[in-house]
């Protein structure tokens, strides 16, 4: 979903937006499994 006007600490925002290292690694694993 679209989000507008959220603010917070950088590490909190990365987690909320699923841009932290664990989320990125999980997405990469899912992409590799689909091949």
PQR file of N, CA, C, O and H, with PARSE charges and radii, in Angstrom:
ATOM      1  N   UNK A   1       0.827  -1.203   0.000 -0.4000 1.5000
ATOM      2  CA  UNK A   1       0.000   0.000   0.000 -0.0000 2.0000
ATOM      3  C   UNK A   1       0.863   1.254   0.000  0.5500 1.7000
ATOM      4  O   UNK A   1       1.984   1.257   0.508 -0.5500 1.4000
ATOM      5  N   UNK A   2       0.326   2.302  -0.571 -0.4000 1.5000
ATOM      6  CA  UNK A   2       1.029   3.577  -0.581 -0.0000 2.0000
ATOM      7  C   UNK A   2       1.047   4.153   0.821  0.5500 1.7000
ATOM      8  O   UNK A   2       0.119   3.962   1.607 -0.5500 1.4000
ATOM      9  H   UNK A   2      -0.585   2.300  -0.983  0.4000 1.0000
ATOM     10  N   UNK A   3       2.128   4.863   1.115 -0.4000 1.5000
ATOM     11  CA  UNK A   3       2.239   5.512   2.421 -0.0000 2.0000
ATOM     12  C   UNK A   3       2.656   6.946   2.185  0.5500 1.7000
ATOM     13  O   UNK A   3       3.422   7.233   1.265 -0.5500 1.4000
ATOM     14  H   UNK A   3       2.882   5.018   0.476  0.4000 1.0000
ATOM     15  N   UNK A   4       2.161   7.837   3.003 -0.4000 1.5000
ATOM     16  CA  UNK A   4       2.485   9.240   2.827 -0.0000 2.0000
ATOM     17  C   UNK A   4       2.803   9.860   4.168  0.5500 1.7000
ATOM     18  O   UNK A   4       2.053   9.699   5.131 -0.5500 1.4000
ATOM     19  H   UNK A   4       1.539   7.603   3.751  0.4000 1.0000
ATOM     20  N   UNK A   5       3.906  10.561   4.231 -0.4000 1.5000
ATOM     21  CA  UNK A   5       4.233  11.370   5.389 -0.0000 2.0000
ATOM     22  C   UNK A   5       4.709  10.623   6.614  0.5500 1.7000
ATOM     23  O   UNK A   5       4.600  11.144   7.724 -0.5500 1.4000
ATOM     24  H   UNK A   5       4.516  10.692   3.449  0.4000 1.0000
ATOM     25  N   UNK A   6       5.232   9.423   6.454 -0.4000 1.5000
ATOM     26  CA  UNK A   6       5.766   8.726   7.626 -0.0000 2.0000
ATOM     27  C   UNK A   6       7.149   9.267   7.935  0.5500 1.7000
ATOM     28  O   UNK A   6       7.903   9.638   7.035 -0.5500 1.4000
ATOM     29  H   UNK A   6       5.320   9.000   5.552  0.4000 1.0000
ATOM     30  N   UNK A   7       7.468   9.305   9.210 -0.4000 1.5000
ATOM     31  CA  UNK A   7       8.802   9.744   9.610 -0.0000 2.0000
ATOM     32  C   UNK A   7       9.249   8.921  10.805  0.5500 1.7000
ATOM     33  O   UNK A   7       8.441   8.306  11.501 -0.5500 1.4000
ATOM     34  H   UNK A   7       6.855   9.004   9.940  0.4000 1.0000
ATOM     35  N   UNK A   8      10.546   8.925  11.023 -0.4000 1.5000
ATOM     36  CA  UNK A   8      11.104   8.178  12.135 -0.0000 2.0000
ATOM     37  C   UNK A   8      12.596   8.030  11.961  0.5500 1.7000
ATOM     38  O   UNK A   8      13.189   8.607  11.049 -0.5500 1.4000
ATOM     39  H   UNK A   8      11.202   9.424  10.458  0.4000 1.0000
ATOM     40  N   UNK A   9      13.196   7.258  12.836 -0.4000 1.5000
ATOM     41  CA  UNK A   9      14.625   6.978  12.737 -0.0000 2.0000
ATOM     42  C   UNK A   9      14.879   6.148  11.478  0.5500 1.7000
ATOM     43  O   UNK A   9      14.015   5.389  11.038 -0.5500 1.4000
ATOM     44  H   UNK A   9      12.715   6.790  13.577  0.4000 1.0000
ATOM     45  N   UNK A  10      16.061   6.300  10.913 -0.4000 1.5000
ATOM     46  CA  UNK A  10      16.384   5.614   9.658 -0.0000 2.0000
ATOM     47  C   UNK A  10      16.212   4.102   9.776  0.5500 1.7000
ATOM     48  O   UNK A  10      15.611   3.480   8.900 -0.5500 1.4000
ATOM     49  H   UNK A  10      16.762   6.917  11.270  0.4000 1.0000
ATOM     50  N   UNK A  11      16.731   3.505  10.844 -0.4000 1.5000
ATOM     51  CA  UNK A  11      16.630   2.047  10.977 -0.0000 2.0000
ATOM     52  C   UNK A  11      15.181   1.592  11.132  0.5500 1.7000
ATOM     53  O   UNK A  11      14.812   0.524  10.644 -0.5500 1.4000
ATOM     54  H   UNK A  11      17.220   4.010  11.556  0.4000 1.0000
ATOM     55  N   UNK A  12      14.363   2.389  11.803 -0.4000 1.5000
ATOM     56  CA  UNK A  12      12.947   2.053  11.947 -0.0000 2.0000
ATOM     57  C   UNK A  12      12.235   2.121  10.598  0.5500 1.7000
ATOM     58  O   UNK A  12      11.414   1.263  10.275 -0.5500 1.4000
ATOM     59  H   UNK A  12      14.663   3.257  12.199  0.4000 1.0000
ATOM     60  N   UNK A  13      12.554   3.140   9.821 -0.4000 1.5000
ATOM     61  CA  UNK A  13      11.907   3.298   8.524 -0.0000 2.0000
ATOM     62  C   UNK A  13      12.312   2.181   7.564  0.5500 1.7000
ATOM     63  O   UNK A  13      11.483   1.695   6.795 -0.5500 1.4000
ATOM     64  H   UNK A  13      13.221   3.837  10.083  0.4000 1.0000
ATOM     65  N   UNK A  14      13.577   1.774   7.604 -0.4000 1.5000
ATOM     66  CA  UNK A  14      14.019   0.664   6.754 -0.0000 2.0000
ATOM     67  C   UNK A  14      13.244  -0.602   7.093  0.5500 1.7000
ATOM     68  O   UNK A  14      12.864  -1.357   6.198 -0.5500 1.4000
ATOM     69  H   UNK A  14      14.251   2.169   8.229  0.4000 1.0000
ATOM     70  N   UNK A  15      13.011  -0.834   8.365 -0.4000 1.5000
ATOM     71  CA  UNK A  15      12.262  -2.021   8.796 -0.0000 2.0000
ATOM     72  C   UNK A  15      10.798  -1.916   8.357  0.5500 1.7000
ATOM     73  O   UNK A  15      10.237  -2.884   7.843 -0.5500 1.4000
ATOM     74  H   UNK A  15      13.320  -0.221   9.092  0.4000 1.0000
ATOM     75  N   UNK A  16      10.187  -0.764   8.553 -0.4000 1.5000
ATOM     76  CA  UNK A  16       8.782  -0.566   8.176 -0.0000 2.0000
ATOM     77  C   UNK A  16       8.592  -0.763   6.676  0.5500 1.7000
ATOM     78  O   UNK A  16       7.615  -1.374   6.242 -0.5500 1.4000
ATOM     79  H   UNK A  16      10.643   0.022   8.970  0.4000 1.0000
ATOM     80  N   UNK A  17       9.532  -0.241   5.885 -0.4000 1.5000
ATOM     81  CA  UNK A  17       9.431  -0.325   4.426 -0.0000 2.0000
ATOM     82  C   UNK A  17      10.014  -1.624   3.869  0.5500 1.7000
ATOM     83  O   UNK A  17      10.088  -1.810   2.654 -0.5500 1.4000
ATOM     84  H   UNK A  17      10.326   0.255   6.238  0.4000 1.0000
ATOM     85  N   UNK A  18      10.424  -2.512   4.761 -0.4000 1.5000
ATOM     86  CA  UNK A  18      10.998  -3.812   4.381 -0.0000 2.0000
ATOM     87  C   UNK A  18      12.246  -3.653   3.519  0.5500 1.7000
ATOM     88  O   UNK A  18      12.434  -4.381   2.544 -0.5500 1.4000
ATOM     89  H   UNK A  18      10.364  -2.361   5.748  0.4000 1.0000
ATOM     90  N   UNK A  19      13.091  -2.702   3.883 -0.4000 1.5000
ATOM     91  CA  UNK A  19      14.338  -2.468   3.162 -0.0000 2.0000
ATOM     92  C   UNK A  19      15.555  -2.810   4.005  0.5500 1.7000
ATOM     93  O   UNK A  19      16.678  -2.455   3.645 -0.5500 1.4000
ATOM     94  H   UNK A  19      12.938  -2.111   4.675  0.4000 1.0000
ATOM     95  N   UNK A  20      15.345  -3.492   5.119 -0.4000 1.5000
ATOM     96  CA  UNK A  20      16.475  -3.901   5.955 -0.0000 2.0000
ATOM     97  C   UNK A  20      17.135  -5.132   5.334  0.5500 1.7000
ATOM     98  O   UNK A  20      16.536  -5.807   4.497 -0.5500 1.4000
ATOM     99  H   UNK A  20      14.433  -3.780   5.412  0.4000 1.0000
ATOM    100  N   UNK A  21      18.355  -5.417   5.740 -0.4000 1.5000
ATOM    101  CA  UNK A  21      19.113  -6.532   5.167 -0.0000 2.0000
ATOM    102  C   UNK A  21      18.358  -7.865   5.223  0.5500 1.7000
ATOM    103  O   UNK A  21      18.338  -8.577   4.219 -0.5500 1.4000
ATOM    104  H   UNK A  21      18.842  -4.869   6.420  0.4000 1.0000
ATOM    105  N   UNK A  22      17.737  -8.233   6.352 -0.4000 1.5000
ATOM    106  CA  UNK A  22      17.012  -9.515   6.373 -0.0000 2.0000
ATOM    107  C   UNK A  22      15.866  -9.577   5.357  0.5500 1.7000
ATOM    108  O   UNK A  22      15.639 -10.621   4.747 -0.5500 1.4000
ATOM    109  H   UNK A  22      17.754  -7.655   7.167  0.4000 1.0000
ATOM    110  N   UNK A  23      15.150  -8.475   5.174 -0.4000 1.5000
ATOM    111  CA  UNK A  23      14.056  -8.463   4.201 -0.0000 2.0000
ATOM    112  C   UNK A  23      14.591  -8.588   2.779  0.5500 1.7000
ATOM    113  O   UNK A  23      14.019  -9.304   1.957 -0.5500 1.4000
ATOM    114  H   UNK A  23      15.334  -7.626   5.669  0.4000 1.0000
ATOM    115  N   UNK A  24      15.686  -7.891   2.490 -0.4000 1.5000
ATOM    116  CA  UNK A  24      16.273  -7.958   1.151 -0.0000 2.0000
ATOM    117  C   UNK A  24      16.794  -9.366   0.879  0.5500 1.7000
ATOM    118  O   UNK A  24      16.604  -9.895  -0.216 -0.5500 1.4000
ATOM    119  H   UNK A  24      16.150  -7.309   3.157  0.4000 1.0000
ATOM    120  N   UNK A  25      17.447  -9.973   1.862 -0.4000 1.5000
ATOM    121  CA  UNK A  25      17.964 -11.335   1.691 -0.0000 2.0000
ATOM    122  C   UNK A  25      16.823 -12.320   1.452  0.5500 1.7000
ATOM    123  O   UNK A  25      16.937 -13.205   0.604 -0.5500 1.4000
ATOM    124  H   UNK A  25      17.602  -9.543   2.752  0.4000 1.0000
ATOM    125  N   UNK A  26      15.741 -12.176   2.180 -0.4000 1.5000
ATOM    126  CA  UNK A  26      14.594 -13.071   2.003 -0.0000 2.0000
ATOM    127  C   UNK A  26      13.992 -12.903   0.607  0.5500 1.7000
ATOM    128  O   UNK A  26      13.609 -13.888  -0.025 -0.5500 1.4000
ATOM    129  H   UNK A  26      15.649 -11.457   2.869  0.4000 1.0000
ATOM    130  N   UNK A  27      13.909 -11.671   0.128 -0.4000 1.5000
ATOM    131  CA  UNK A  27      13.379 -11.430  -1.216 -0.0000 2.0000
ATOM    132  C   UNK A  27      14.293 -12.044  -2.270  0.5500 1.7000
ATOM    133  O   UNK A  27      13.813 -12.599  -3.258 -0.5500 1.4000
ATOM    134  H   UNK A  27      14.220 -10.871   0.641  0.4000 1.0000
ATOM    135  N   UNK A  28      15.593 -11.949  -2.068 -0.4000 1.5000
ATOM    136  CA  UNK A  28      16.544 -12.550  -3.007 -0.0000 2.0000
ATOM    137  C   UNK A  28      16.395 -14.066  -3.018  0.5500 1.7000
ATOM    138  O   UNK A  28      16.415 -14.683  -4.083 -0.5500 1.4000
ATOM    139  H   UNK A  28      15.983 -11.498  -1.265  0.4000 1.0000
ATOM    140  N   UNK A  29      16.244 -14.671  -1.843 -0.4000 1.5000
ATOM    141  CA  UNK A  29      16.053 -16.122  -1.776 -0.0000 2.0000
ATOM    142  C   UNK A  29      14.778 -16.541  -2.512  0.5500 1.7000
ATOM    143  O   UNK A  29      14.776 -17.533  -3.242 -0.5500 1.4000
ATOM    144  H   UNK A  29      16.227 -14.170  -0.978  0.4000 1.0000
ATOM    145  N   UNK A  30      13.697 -15.784  -2.317 -0.4000 1.5000
ATOM    146  CA  UNK A  30      12.442 -16.108  -3.013 -0.0000 2.0000
ATOM    147  C   UNK A  30      12.620 -15.998  -4.524  0.5500 1.7000
ATOM    148  O   UNK A  30      12.110 -16.832  -5.271 -0.5500 1.4000
ATOM    149  H   UNK A  30      13.699 -14.979  -1.724  0.4000 1.0000
ATOM    150  N   UNK A  31      13.339 -14.976  -4.977 -0.4000 1.5000
ATOM    151  CA  UNK A  31      13.562 -14.798  -6.414 -0.0000 2.0000
ATOM    152  C   UNK A  31      14.383 -15.948  -6.984  0.5500 1.7000
ATOM    153  O   UNK A  31      14.096 -16.434  -8.077 -0.5500 1.4000
ATOM    154  H   UNK A  31      13.754 -14.298  -4.370  0.4000 1.0000
ATOM    155  N   UNK A  32      15.396 -16.381  -6.254 -0.4000 1.5000
ATOM    156  CA  UNK A  32      16.235 -17.484  -6.718 -0.0000 2.0000
ATOM    157  C   UNK A  32      15.434 -18.780  -6.771  0.5500 1.7000
ATOM    158  O   UNK A  32      15.605 -19.572  -7.698 -0.5500 1.4000
ATOM    159  H   UNK A  32      15.629 -15.986  -5.366  0.4000 1.0000
ATOM    160  N   UNK A  33      14.567 -19.002  -5.795 -0.4000 1.5000
ATOM    161  CA  UNK A  33      13.753 -20.218  -5.768 -0.0000 2.0000
ATOM    162  C   UNK A  33      12.783 -20.284  -6.945  0.5500 1.7000
ATOM    163  O   UNK A  33      12.422 -21.375  -7.387 -0.5500 1.4000
ATOM    164  H   UNK A  33      14.429 -18.358  -5.043  0.4000 1.0000
ATOM    165  N   UNK A  34      12.362 -19.133  -7.452 -0.4000 1.5000
ATOM    166  CA  UNK A  34      11.414 -19.098  -8.565 -0.0000 2.0000
ATOM    167  C   UNK A  34      12.055 -19.480  -9.894  0.5500 1.7000
ATOM    168  O   UNK A  34      11.355 -19.875 -10.827 -0.5500 1.4000
ATOM    169  H   UNK A  34      12.655 -18.247  -7.093  0.4000 1.0000
ATOM    170  N   UNK A  35      13.367 -19.368  -9.991 -0.4000 1.5000
ATOM    171  CA  UNK A  35      14.046 -19.668 -11.263 -0.0000 2.0000
ATOM    172  C   UNK A  35      14.044 -21.132 -11.568  0.5500 1.7000
ATOM    173  O   UNK A  35      14.574 -21.548 -12.598 -0.5500 1.4000
ATOM    174  H   UNK A  35      13.936 -19.047  -9.233  0.4000 1.0000
TER
END
